[in-house]
């Protein structure tokens, strides 16, 4: 298994290439923050090989982050 910094860098690079077609730039940045802070999230993300499952999982992660943000 690759060291954590390499796996994390790989997942962020993969996210930029794979998700840029359907996520806004703001959503992609938020998702990268999720991968940066949650070691389990980037491992799960890289393990998701089914595109529809991966997209739904990404959307759930973003929705969970939005739910935790305080309203302004």
N, C-alpha and C positions, 0 to 999 in steps of 0.2 A: 504494500500500500504506500502511496506517495505521502510525503510529509504534509501536514496540515496546510502550511502556506501555499504549497503547489496545488493541492486539491482546491483550495479556496480561489486561487487565481484562475484555475481552469474553469471552475463553475461560473465565475463572473464573466470570463471571456465567452463561454458557451452561452450564457444568458444574453449577452449583448448581440451575438450573432443570431440566436434562435428566436428570441422574443421581440426583437425590434419591429417585426412586421405587424404585430397586433397590439403591442403595448405603446402607450404614449411615452415620450421621453421621461416625463415626471414619474409615471408608473414604473418604468424600467429602473430609474434611479432609486426609487423606494424599494424595489425588489432586490437590487444590488445591496442596499443597506441591510436587508433581511439576511442575505447570504453572508454578508460581512460579519454580522453579529451572532449568528446562530449556526454553530458547527454542524448540528444535526440537519438543519435545513439544507445546507449546500450538499451534504451527502445524499439526502433524499432526492434533491433536485437532479443530481447527476445520475441517480439510479432509475429515474422515470424515463422509460424508453417509448412509451405510447404517447404520441403527440397530444391527443385529446385529454388524456389523464394528466399529463404534464401541465397543459394550459389551465385546466380546471384547478389543479393544485396551486399553481401560481396565483390564480385569481383569488382563491380562498386565503392564501397568505396575505395578499394585499388587502383584502376585505377585513381580515383580522387586525391588521395594523391600523387601518382606517377606523375601526370600531374602538380601538384603544386611545386614539387621539382625542384630546379635549375639544369641545366645540368652542368656536370663537364668536 
